[in-house]
Every structure is written in C-alpha cells, then in structure tokens.
Amino acid sequence: MMYSLMVICNKKAKDIAGLENAALQLLTGFLTVAVFVGLKQGYAMEIPAESLAPVCILGLLNTGIGCYLYFSSIGNLSVQTVAICGYLEPLSAVFFSTVLLKEAMLPVQFLGAVLILGGAMFGELMGQKHLSVRG
C-alpha cells in the first residue's frame, strides 16, 4: 500500500521533480526512520571505522543517485511501468546475490522470480493490448 501511495503522490506532485523530489523523499524517510529508531531503541549506535566508508558509498550511490534517477523519471513513465520496475528490484537482488555472491537459489526463490517476471510481462502485454483497443 505504501509503495502505491508513493507512486501516486509522485505523479500528483507535478511541481516537484528531479533532485528536489529525491531530496524531499530522502529527508522525509530519514526523519521517519530517525523518530522510529529513537522511540524503539534510542540513538546510541556504534559504527566500526572499517564500515564507515562502505556505508557512505552505499548511501551516496544506491540511495542518493539511485533515488534521484528513480524519482526524476517517475513523472515521465506510466504508473504501470513504474510498478513493474519496482517489482524487478527484488528480482535483481536475488539474481545478483546468486551470480556475484554465489548464494544458493532455493526453489521457492526461483518460483518467486518466475512469478515476478511473468507478472511483469503480463502487465506490459495487457497494458499494450488495452491501449491498442482504446487507440
């Protein structure tokens, strides 16, 4: 439900795009998580020095640049295409963990991947068929 709400709100916020949208999303997410963590366990954290660089790289590349590209393109794509891209994200995580990290892919994970790909293909094909019938 929250993912759907995010896509809908992004489509309706036509005056906020690109970098501003990504910054606003990240700031709102940060504040939400900070309040939740503070209430749940307090703010005392121990981050080992050797973990600081990888965490900062992940934050900059994956979260920062990734969110900028994602949120700046949402306004130019249909909701259906955005949703399909969202479904492919966990699929790519399973694929890369299998290929790069040599993790075993269980039958249930393989079935999930097939269902994700099948649903994405079905959604795209039905969407194109529906558009051609209307057009």
Secondary structure, DSSP 8 states (H G I E B T S, - for coil): -HHHHHHHHHHH-TT--HHHHHHHHHHHHHHHHHHHHHHHH-S-----HHHHHHHHHHIIIIIIIHHHHHHHHHTTS-HHHHHHHHHHHHHHHHHHHHHTS-----HHHHHHHHHHHHHHHHHHHHHHHHHHHH-
